[in-house]
Amino acid sequence: MGQGPSEGTSGEPEVPPPGALFRDEGRGGRVGEFRGVVGPYWSLRPVGGGVEWEAEPGWVRALTPAERLSVENALRNLRSSRGGV
């Protein structure tokens, strides 16, 4: 299991801001944007849109700077190929 999210004072994972990027090691390293909390799970959505999934907070980790750059570049390329900005 990768390094999980940081823990708050209660021992529970800190809830990140919407849009924060994470890698879900419990789902084969799938990358998603944090959308919110659903019971004990975090709701993540594929970067660029798609169907959300529920992830166990202990199995997700923040992206490294290199991973973040790679994802942001891929998203820009996707938008460019679709005629977006």
N, C-alpha and C positions, 0 to 999 in steps of 0.2 A: 504494500500500500504506500502511496506517495505521501508527501507532507500535506497534511490536511489544513483546513482553515485555522486561523488563530482563534484561541479560545478567549471568551470574555471572563469576567470575574466569577460567574456562576458555574464555570466549567463547560458551558454550552458554547458551540462555535458562534463567533460574532457574525451577525447578519450583514452581508456586504451590501453596497448600494446597487440598485438595479442597473444592469448593463455591464457589471464587472465580469471579466472573463475567467473561466475555470476549466480545468481538465478533469473529467469524471473518470477516475481510474477504475471504478466499478463497472463502467460501460466500455471498457477497452480503450480508454484514453480519449473519448469523445470530448470535443471542446464546445462549450456553450456559454451563453450570456445568462447571468443570474436574473431571474424574473421575480422571485418572491419565495415565501415559505408556505408550504402546504403540510400541516401537521408536523411530523418529525422530519420531513424531507424538504429539500430545496428544489424549486422549479427552475430548470435550465432550458434554454431555447437555442437551437443551432444558430451560429453566427450567420447573419444574412437572412434569417427567417426560417420557418418550418415548425414542425410539431414539437411542443415542449415535452420534456420528460422529467420525472422525479428522480433526484439523486440523494443518496445518503451523504450528509455533510462530512462525515469522517472519511469518505472515499474521494472527495474532490480536493484539488489543490489549485492555487493561483498559478497563472502562467508565468514562466520565466520571461525576462525582457526579450529574449530572442524569439520565444514562442509567440509572444504578444505581437512583435513586429511582423512575423510571418503571417499571422492571422489577419492583422490589419491590412497588409499588402494584398492578401488573397481577396479580402472583402472589397478593397478598392478596384482590383482587377475585375471582379464579378460585376460591380456596379458599372464600370466603364464598358464592359462587353454588353450590358443590357441598355446602354445609352443613358445611364444615370449620371449623377454628378460625382 
